[in-house]
């Protein structure tokens, strides 16, 4: 089996960056890490199919030995679909947890801040909450 | 019609029927009665098909079903042998029992306000389709697809309702499962690169010809992926965090089925793909750690569901021990133990769901007097709890005795250590479940800390629907019947193991 160094390095980089992101607390980064590792695995499977070749369609003048191995590509296709579905699910989880965490913060923190500040009104605390940037870089669910 | 023809027709049904049922129930959104009817019918038919398959292959030996018209090793095959048929029967029984329980709880209809309506039935059926696919497949990549089907369904079931506690538990579960799937998929890529096939039978032939170091890498890569799914210590710490927050029926079916599919995959790996002793000691140490570490977790917990989650992990160690031995006696005992454990662990989680409804909590600190308040519930908890701990003459005792005998026959200091750890684990399991019994069932309800109002109400209305109690009682009965039928079941497990050990029969069946 011939070795394509570029592909192997790409697999390594995808795995390395992906695993790094998987370690994060933020679910969004975990998702990005999962997508990177998933693509790394797909490249790995592609590489395991051997060197590139002709399209695997039986035709005049194309020997079987010159064809690409179609099976890894079928496997990758399945893996891509699965990754796609799971990504959609995790996005839904991120959205849900963002809404929950945000919602809970409003309820809990209003009381907390009123107690802390002694005289502040709930509306004031609400405004303070809304002033915070509503990005998805919240710290996971904890 | 010959048995082979019958298997060819019936073999795909346990996968196809739940998928069709899932599609059908999805179109019935909002019509709870119709959904109930479809899913209970589908699972009853799947159970009947599984029983017929078991009877057929018990006569004829393993049968392969070519689906999609491509001959193996090119196309995907389903292989029905005694092991897969036996586990399929057990899983279908458990799935049906849990479904009836869930219907009784009303969670499937949205009557239980914390769970949403119509997605339970379709998701549950897809889970069962994935389980059946994983048991029946004769193709490594199709095994991955089966895992993904059941895992994706399990993500939805675990986060049902999307409350904060369930999402937090779900995040741990989803990410750990994703990592295990990625490991498994990479292992499949490496296996394909080394052998050029993903058909299990052809892999069995080709892996033998590889250099020992390549074999070892592939072996370890596959075991890592399966070990996370089977919850083998040190890969098991996600489980007690993620299972207890789900609704009781969901936890019950997960506890029964999901980890055991990992165990099944490990059995196939160790018997069909990598027979031999290259990792025997590693597996024995893993079994030792799983047994002891997890049971120590169980004895310090006070919440019933968390205790049960830890005993679930701990008892995976018994199966790993049988697999590690690799002898016919050891593997047969492991299979027997898997059948026992699927049934009993599910039953206990169902009982804990009833405890939660009767006592308002599963934390033993907040419970008391349940044996007096709900005597039937006491029986429904006590019998499977004693079964789990291995009190004779119940099936847990039979399984553990078989494992210990197989271990003693094998000999060696490490094996004796695991046998001793297994006996200790059995005692500590008894301690853990008896402690819950003493506190939650025996003491006066007035001693409970901060009890829920429902616990102090001598006869609350509607907290234990008859359907739920009946489903739990039926599962308890199945658990007792395992002990009654232990002789025939044991010889069936032995025959299943003989199939596994003689892997040439499997290879011939698939490749011809």
Interface residues (C-beta under 8 A of the other chain):
Chain A: X1 X22 X27 X30 X34 X37 X38 X41 X44 X45 X47 X48 X49 X71 X72 X75 X78 X79 X82 X85 X86 X89 X90 X93 X96 X97 X100 X101 X104 X140 X141 X142
Chain B: X141 X145 X148 X152 X155 X156 X159 X162 X163 X164 X167 X168 X170 X171 X174 X175 X178 X179 X182 X185 X186 X188 X189 X190 X192 X193 X198
